[in-house]
């Protein structure tokens, strides 16, 4: 075929002579490939599909990635260059992202700098443990496509190996551009199954968490056209529009503790018909009196702690949290160890004390349920924490009651919805088929150094007399092939190696026999009218076939209680009553 040639002119200004001249660059297309070269013959490059050539006067042609989001990411990188020149931060790695919501999915361009941690030069960058990176393509800074190898580790976790054409010396950075897409915006992508995007109430949330220490990060999220930005847990650099769509640019520095979680909350009227009136009350001065008082008390006592007062109160979950954060601020590792539920070595106590001191400066109290006065040993109470200046629930601090005192037992990221909540029609259909849907839940409960099978025969609050038990409503979800299930994880705080209790009432017009079918993840004990009727101490998911128990219902109200153990990866329960 004939060669089609385009002659492009690049104009340069020679400042010393204030003379302008034109240098011609020839671009030839042959069989779908592009060759760009200057007329002087100084250089030529091949430009394959998905790449572009950047022509500059008096310079060699530069190949880059042909993607407008990449251009935007490289523009944001100028902020990084300015901060590096400023010299205030220790910047070991860089992560710049431009992401765009598109067709029920996400497309993104990434500029990434990551140090080579190996003791010798290598051309392979390894990401040993990560969420999925979607349909990713990686390019070096010359626009060359790099080979990416992906290996599944299970539970939504992956490892990646990226192969570059040139070696990178120890301590120097791999530098590359990536473009990717995710097919479903609400797919679980973080290890363990947490979602990058989810809906809770009227708000839609999006988050990203690339956790490298001392990383400078800039994110630009291009939102749906109708989106209304409500909250962000990080510093907002700018809000603007891109192609008529709202966009928000966020800055984050992860520091030595890899503090990388970035979350935005928004309304999307075009998607679900929400309006400004649907903004949650906590953003409009309508937080509950209980939460406002606890937040004010926390800030007041933290001010005293920073002024030098030693705080040693463990009579409530909130007081115990203040005690452990106060010990961290003051560097008191002995007190920190005393308030921690698990046993720590001296090195662990020092490490966790330093870590908690950092977080004490980042977080505020968002909310906590009313705690029982005497919940019984092993009860775990949640305190929900938010970033200063934000009302997005980000972290759950877990507090454990033991022999009249409260202890801190680690924290976890706020869990997102992972199943569709059952509709009223789903629940009505389930009830017609005998499924029990009107449950309350209590817990979780645990005991130090005990796994779930060992907890099976240890009695906790609902099994004991003279103990205050807080019963909460449950979240009923759709769960194929059953019409519904109780999602215990969503109803209360999830905790590996713990137990929860469910209770419900069964009304019967007469005394009659029935068959109780029980499906649980994991083991289960069952009581009917305070009599133990079934026990199965196992570790399992929801089984295909149920545990079955023949029971006799009395006339009137019958009380059914289940004790469900949790090993790992979530807890659910299904119960069905079948009459002969």
N, C-alpha and C positions, 0 to 999 in steps of 0.2 A: 504494500500500500504506500501511497505517497506520504511524505512527511509534511505535517502542517506546522508552520513556523509562525510564532508571534514575536514581534519585536516590541519590548517594553523599554521605556525610558526611565531611568532613575536620575534625579537631579541632585547634585551635591553643591554645597557652598564652601569655597575655600576662603576661610576667614582672613588669612594673612594677605591675600591678594585682592579680596573682595571681588573675585571673578567667579562667574557661574559657568558650568559646562555640563553637557549631557553625556552620560556613559550608557551605552546600549547593552542590554542583557537579552540573550536569545533563549527562549523556552521551546523545546521540541517535544511533541507527543508521538510516541511510537508504540503501537500495540498496547495501549492503555497505560504505559509508563511514561514518566516525564523526565527529561534531562534538561537541567538549567545550567547555562554557562555564560560567562561574560564574553564580550566580543574580543577582549584582550587575550582570551585564552588562558587566563590566570588560574581558573579552577572550574570544575564541573562536578555535579552531584546527581545521583539518581533519586527520584521522588516517587515512592510507591503509593499504593492506595491508602487513604487515611492519613497521609502526611502532606505537608506543604513546604514550599521553599520561601524563605524570607530574603529579599534582595535589598542590599544596602550599598550605597555608592562607595567604590574603592575597597570593598570587602568581599571575601568569599561568600558565595551563597550559603545560607544556613537552613538546614532542614528542621522542621518542627512538626507538631501534631496538628492536623487540620480539624480543629474543634473549637467553637467559640467559647465554650466553658474553660478550655485550657488557657485561652488568651486571658480570660478574667482571672483565673488562678495565678497566672504569672504576673498580672497587674497587682494582685494582692500581695504577692511576694515582695514587692517594693517596700511594703510596711516592715517586713522582716529585715530587709537590708538596712532600713533606717534605724531599727532598734539595735541591730548588731553594731552599726557605726556609733550609736550612742554609748554602748559598752556597759550598761548597768546590769544586764542579766547574763547569767551563764546559759548559753543556748547550745545544747548538745544535738538537738534534732529539730526539724521543722516539719510542720504538717499544715498545708494550705488546701482547703476544699471549697469548691463551688458546687453546690447540689441544687437540683431542680426537680420539683414534683411534676410528674408528667405521665398521663394515661394510667392512673392507679399504680404508678411505680416511681422510682427515683433514678435519675441519671446524674452522674457526678464526674468532675475532673479533679485530680489531686496532684499537687506538687509535694514531693516527699524527700526529706534528707534524713538518713538514718546512719549512725556510726557503724563501722565494721568492728564487731566486738571480738573477732578472732585474733589470735596472736600472730597470724601471718596473713599475707595478701591473699585475697580471694576474689573471684568474679561472681560468687553465688551469695545472695542475701537470703537468709532464712528467717521466716516468721514462724516460731515454733508453736504458738497457740493463739488462735484468732477466731473471730467470727468469720462467716463467709464474706468474701470480697466481691460477690456478685459475678456478673459476666465481665471480668476485668481484662483489660489489655494494658501492658506496661511498656513504656518507651524510655530509652535513655535520652539524654539532653541533646543528642544529635538526631533524634527522631527515629532511631532504630528500634524495631519491635523486639522485645525480650521474651524469652521462653519462660512461662510460669507453670510450675508443677504444684498441684494441689492434692493434699491427702486428708481424708476425713478421719477425725479422731473420735467421732460419736458425740451425741448430745449437742449438736449444732456447732461443734468446735472443729477447726481445721488447722493444718500447718501448710506453709507455702514456701517454695524455693523459687527465687527469681534469678535468672541467669543473664549476666551482662557480658558485653563483648570485651570489656577491659577490666583488669585487676584493680581492686581498691585496697590501699595499704591499711594496716591496723590503725584504728582510731580515726581514720578519715571517713568521709561520708559517702555512702551510696546516694546518688542524686537521680531522681527519675520522675517521670510524669505517668499518671495512670488515668484511664477513663473506664468507667464501669456503669452498670445499670442493675437495678433490682426489679424483678418482675412484679412483685406485689409489695405495696408500701407497708402492709401490716404483717409481713412474714417475720418469723422469729429469726434473728441473725446473730445475737450475742450467744456465746457459749452458755449452755443451760437453758436456752430458749427464750430469753427476754427479747422483746421486739425493739426495732429501731423506731417504729411508729405505731401508735395505738390511740384508741379513743376511750375516754373515761368521762362520763357525764357529757356535757356539751362541748368539752374541749378536746381538740386533737393535739397530740404530743409527738415531737420528733426529737431523737437524741443520737449523739455519736460519742464514742469514748475511746479514741486511740491513745493508749496509756503508755507513753514513753516518758521517762523522767527528764526534767529540764527541757521540755519541748515547748517551743513557741508555736501557737496554733492560731490560724485565722480561718473562719468559716463564713461563707456567704450562702444563705439559704434563700432560694428563689421560690416564693410561696405560690399557692393557687391564686388565681386572679381576684377572687372575692375574699381572700383571707384577711382576718383582723388579728394582728399580733396582740396577745394578752400578757405574756410573761416570758422571761428568759432568766436562766440561773447564772448567766455570765455577763461580762461587760459588753454592752452594745456599742460598737464603734460608729455605726451609721444605719439608718433605714432609708431606703430609696426605692426606685422602681427599675425593673429590667424588662424591656419589651412590654410595658404596661402592667407588669405584675409586681406586687410588693416584694421587697427583698430586705433581709436583715443581715448585717455583717457583725460577727462576734469575734472577740479576741480572748485568748486564754493562754496562760503560762502554767504548765503542770507542776513545776517545782520539783524538789527531790522526792516527793511522795506520789508522783504520777497522777496528780489530781486532774483528771481529764474529762469527766462527765459534763457534757454540754446538752442542755435541754431547752426547747422552746415550746410554748403553749399557745394555741391559736383557736379562733373560731373560723369555720369554713361555711358561710351561709349558702353558697351555691351547691354544696354537697349535701347538707342536712337541714337547711332552712333556719339555722340559728341566727340570732340577731344580738345586738349589744345587750338587750335585756336578759340574755342567757349567760352573761358573764357571772361566774360563781360569786356568791355573796361575800366571800372572804376578801375579794378584790374591791368591794364596795362598802367597806366598813361594817360588814355584818358577820364577823367572826363571833363564835359563841363566847359567852362571858367566861366560861371555864378555860377556853384556850387563850383568851386575851390575858386573863389573870396569871395563868401559868407562864406565858411568854414574858409578861412584865416582871414577874418574880424571878425568872431565869436571868433576864438582863440585869436586874437590880443586884442579884447575888453575884453574878459574874463580875460586875463592877467592883464589888467589895473584895472578891478574890484577887483581882488584878491589882488592887490597892495593898495586898499583902496579908489579908485575913486567911487563916487556915480553916477550911470547911471540912467538917467530919460528920455530917448528918446522913444517916442511911435509913431513916424511918419511912421514906416514900421513894418511889422510883425516881422522881425528879430530883430529890435531895441527893440520892446516891449518884446520879449522873453529875450533878454539880460537884460532888466530892471527888469523883475520879478525874473530872476535867481540871478541878482546882489542884489536885496532886500533880497533874501533868504540867500545868502552868508554873507551879513552884518547884518542879523537878524532884518531887518526893516519891521515889520509886517504891519505898516500903508501903506507903499508904495506897499507892496505885495497885500494888500487888494484893493488898488486903481487900480492896473493893472489887477485884476481878474474880469472877465465878470460877474460872479454871486456874489451875496452878501454873505459875510462870517461873522459868529459870531467871537468874539475875540478868543475863544478857537479854532475854525476852522482855523483862520488865523495863529495862533501859530503852530498848527499841520502841516498845509500844507507848511508853511515856512520851518520848520525843514526837512520835507520830500523832498522839492525841493532843499534844500542845498545838501542833499545826491546825488540826481540825477544830479545836476550841476557838480559834480566831476566824474560822470560816462559816460556822453554822449557827443557826438560831432554832428555837423551839417553834414548830408549826402547830402540832396538836398531840394530844394523848388522851385515851379514854379515861374515865373515872376508874381509879384502881380500887380493888377490894381491900378492906382493912385486914382480913385474915384469909388470904387465898389458899393457904396450905403450901407446903414445901413443893418446889419444882414449878410453880406457876410462872410463866413468862409473860411480861407486860411490855407492850410496844410504846416507844416515844418516837414520834415522827419529826424529822429534822429537815429544815430547808436552808438554802444558802442565804446569807445576809443580803437583804434587798430583794429577795424573791419569795414567792409563796408556793413554789413547786415542791411537793414532797419528794425528797431525793434519797434520804437515808432513814432506815429504821434502826434505832438503838434498842437492843433487847436487854431487859432488866429481869433478873430472876429473884424470886422470894425464897429465903431459906432461914428457918429458925428465927423469925422476927426481924430480919434485916434484908435489904435489897442489894443485889450485886449486879455489876455490868457484865454482860456476856456477849460481847462483840456486836457488830452492826452489819447491815446488809443493804444493798440498793433496793429501792422501792420496787416491788414486783408489779409487772403490768398484767393486764387481762390476757389470758391465753386461750379462752374458750368463749363462744357466743353465749351470752346470758339467755336462758330459756324465756320464750314469750309466754303470755298468759294462755295462748292457745296450746302451746307445747305442754304446759303444766296441766291444763284441763284434760288433754288427751292422755297424759301419763296417769292422772288420777283415775280415769275410767278404766285403765288397764291394771289398777291395783298398786301403782307406784306411790310410795309415801313421799310427800313433797314439802310438808310443813315442819321443818326442822329448826332447832336452835343448836348452837355449838358453844363449847367451852374449851379453853386452852390457848396455846399448847402448854404441855407439862413435860418436864424432863428431869433427869437426875445425873449429876456429874459422873462422867466416865461410863455411863450405861448406854448400850445400844438398844435398838427398838425391841428386839426379842427379849432382852432383859427387863425392859420397862413393862412388858405385858402383864406381869403378875405383881407389879408394884402399885398399890392403891394411891390415887391422887384425889384432888378436891371433890369431884362429884361422887366418889365412892366413900367419902369419909363424913362422919358427923361433925357438926359445929365448925364448918368451914364455909367461908363466903365464896360462892361461885357466881361468876358473871356469865350469864347466858346471852348470846348474841344471835341475831338473825343470820341465816346462811345464804350463800349465793348458789342458786340453782342454775345449772348450765345444760345446754344440749350436749348429748354424749352418745354418739352412734355406737352400737345398734340400739341402745336404749333411748327412750324419749328424753330422759333427764338424768342428772346426777348431782350430788352435792359436791361442790368444789371447795374442799376444806381449806386449801391454800389461799383462795381468794376471800374466804369468810373470816379467817384469822391469819396471823403471821405464820409463814412457813418456817419450819425448823427441822433439819434432818435429825433422826433419832429422837423422836418425841412422840407424844400421844395427844389425841383430841377426843372429846366426848360429844356425841350427838344425842338429842332427845326429841321425841315427838309424842303426840297423843293419838290414840286410835279409838274412835267411838264405835260401839257395837250395840245393836238393838236387842241382843240377847246373848246368852252364853252359847258359843259355837266353836267348832274346830276350824283351823286354818293352817296354811303352809306359809312360812316366812322365808323368802329368798333374799340372801344378802350377798352383795358383791362389794368387796373393799380392796383398796390399795393403801396399806398392806394388810396386817392381821386384824382380827376383830374379836371382841367379847360382846355378848348381848344379854341384856336383862329385860324381862317383861314383868311389870308390876313388882319390881325389886327382887325378882328371882333370876339367878343366872341360868340362862337357857342354852347358851352356845359359846364356844371358844375355839379359835383357830389361830395359833401363833405362827404366822408365816411371813415371808417377805415376797411380795408379788405385785404385779399390776392388777388392774381390774380383770378378773378371770372370765373366761368364756362361759363357764358353768358356775352357778351360784352355790354358796353354802346354803343348805336347806334345813329348816327346823320346823317340826310339827308342833303347833301351839294350840292352846285353848284360850279364846278371848272371853273375858267376863262381860256381863251386861253392864253398859255404861262406858266410862272412860278408862282405857288401858294405857299404861305408861311404858314406852319402849325407850331404852337407852343403849347406845353403842359406844364402845371404846375402840378407837381405830388407831393402830400404830403406824408410824411413818418411818421408813428406812431412809431412802433418798429419792429425789426427783418428783416429789409431789404426792398428795394424798386426796383420795376421793372415795365416795361411798354411794351405793345404790341399794335401796331396799324395796321389796315388793311383797304385798300380802295377797295370797291367792286363796279364795274360799272354794271348798269342794262343790 
